């Protein structure tokens, strides 16, 4: 099953929900879609809600995804993005969420501003969003 992207922009914030079965090809494709939305909406904060993604990525898949994502964000700057790089909060459940946070470590070392969470409220706080402003976006569907 393909991974499906649903997004709702709000001011400088983008809520992205991804549903489907994890594959590296699908994950990189969907991140490309997310980056296009970031540019179109001038988003500086992204809440990436992947709580419904199914799968168990291998360590090498986690590495390649993180490298791709961070390279994509770095390309924003190379192509004229004048603001600070967008902040990404990933909300996932194990086993898609790696308890050791390998992807987070790789992406941060490559210049991406992100953090992975297993709790959406913590992600909202880290992004400095007002819970009432995003509650309608993050409600289970």
C-alpha positions as CSV (number, residue, x, y, z in Angstrom):
1,X,0.0,0.0,0.0
2,X,1.3,3.5,-0.9
3,X,1.9,6.0,1.8
4,X,-0.8,8.7,1.7
5,X,-0.1,12.4,2.6
6,X,-2.7,14.6,4.1
7,X,-1.8,18.1,5.1
8,X,-3.3,21.2,6.7
9,X,-1.3,24.5,6.6
10,X,-1.9,27.2,9.2
11,X,0.2,30.4,9.3
12,X,3.8,29.3,9.5
13,X,2.8,25.8,10.7
14,X,2.1,22.7,8.6
15,X,0.4,19.6,10.0
16,X,1.1,16.5,7.9
17,X,-0.4,13.1,8.4
18,X,1.0,10.1,6.7
19,X,-0.9,6.8,6.5
20,X,0.2,3.5,5.0
21,X,2.9,0.8,5.0
22,X,6.5,1.9,5.4
23,X,8.9,1.4,2.5
24,X,12.0,3.5,1.9
25,X,10.8,4.5,-1.6
26,X,7.5,5.6,-0.3
27,X,8.9,7.4,2.7
28,X,11.3,9.4,0.5
29,X,8.6,10.2,-2.0
30,X,6.2,11.4,0.7
31,X,9.0,13.6,2.2
32,X,9.5,15.2,-1.1
33,X,5.8,16.0,-1.2
34,X,6.1,17.5,2.4
35,X,9.1,19.7,1.3
36,X,7.0,21.0,-1.6
37,X,4.2,21.9,0.9
38,X,6.7,23.6,3.2
39,X,7.9,25.8,0.4
40,X,4.4,26.5,-0.9
41,X,3.2,27.5,2.6
42,X,6.4,29.1,3.8
43,X,6.2,26.7,6.8
44,X,8.7,27.1,9.6
45,X,7.3,24.3,11.8
46,X,6.1,20.9,10.7
47,X,4.2,18.4,12.8
48,X,4.7,15.1,11.0
49,X,2.0,12.7,12.3
50,X,3.0,9.2,11.4
51,X,1.2,7.4,14.1
52,X,-0.7,5.2,11.6
53,X,2.4,4.2,9.6
54,X,2.9,0.4,9.7
55,X,6.2,-1.3,9.3
56,X,9.5,-2.0,10.9
57,X,12.3,-0.1,9.1
58,X,15.8,-1.6,9.3
59,X,18.7,0.5,10.6
60,X,20.0,1.1,7.1
61,X,16.5,2.3,6.0
62,X,16.4,4.7,8.9
63,X,19.8,6.0,8.0
64,X,18.9,6.5,4.3
65,X,15.6,8.2,5.1
66,X,17.3,10.6,7.6
67,X,20.1,11.4,5.1
68,X,17.5,12.0,2.3
69,X,15.3,14.2,4.6
70,X,18.2,16.3,5.9
71,X,19.7,16.7,2.4
72,X,16.2,17.9,1.2
73,X,16.1,20.5,3.9
74,X,19.6,21.6,3.2
75,X,18.6,22.0,-0.5
76,X,16.0,24.5,0.7
77,X,18.8,26.8,2.0
78,X,20.9,26.2,-1.1
79,X,17.9,27.3,-3.3
80,X,17.4,30.5,-1.5
81,X,15.4,29.7,1.7
82,X,16.4,32.7,3.8
83,X,14.8,31.7,7.1
84,X,16.1,29.3,9.7
85,X,15.5,25.7,8.5
86,X,12.0,24.4,9.4
87,X,11.6,22.5,12.7
88,X,10.2,19.0,12.2
89,X,8.5,17.1,15.0
90,X,7.9,13.5,14.1
91,X,5.2,11.6,16.0
92,X,5.5,7.9,15.5
93,X,4.9,4.6,17.3
94,X,7.3,1.7,17.7
95,X,8.5,-0.1,15.7
96,X,8.4,2.7,13.1
97,X,9.8,4.9,15.9
98,X,13.2,3.7,16.7
99,X,13.7,3.7,20.5
100,X,17.4,4.6,19.9
101,X,16.4,7.5,17.6
102,X,19.0,6.6,14.9
103,X,17.2,8.6,12.2
104,X,17.0,11.6,14.5
105,X,20.7,11.5,15.3
106,X,21.7,11.1,11.6
107,X,19.4,14.0,10.5
108,X,20.5,16.3,13.3
109,X,24.2,15.7,12.5
110,X,23.5,16.6,8.9
111,X,21.9,20.0,9.9
112,X,18.2,19.2,10.2
113,X,16.2,20.6,13.1
114,X,14.0,17.8,14.3
115,X,13.0,15.6,17.2
116,X,11.1,12.3,17.3
117,X,8.3,11.7,19.7
118,X,5.8,9.0,20.7
119,X,3.4,11.6,22.2
120,X,1.8,14.3,20.1
121,X,1.3,16.7,23.0
122,X,5.1,16.7,23.6
123,X,5.7,17.4,19.9
124,X,3.2,20.3,20.0
125,X,5.1,21.8,23.0
126,X,8.5,21.3,21.4
127,X,7.2,23.1,18.3
128,X,5.9,25.9,20.6
129,X,2.4,25.5,19.2
130,X,-0.8,26.3,21.1
131,X,-2.6,23.0,21.7
132,X,-6.0,24.5,21.1
133,X,-4.8,25.7,17.6
134,X,-3.8,22.2,16.5
135,X,-6.3,20.0,18.3
136,X,-8.7,19.8,15.4
137,X,-5.8,18.8,13.1
138,X,-4.4,16.0,15.3
139,X,-7.7,14.4,16.3
140,X,-7.9,10.8,15.3
141,X,-9.7,10.3,12.0
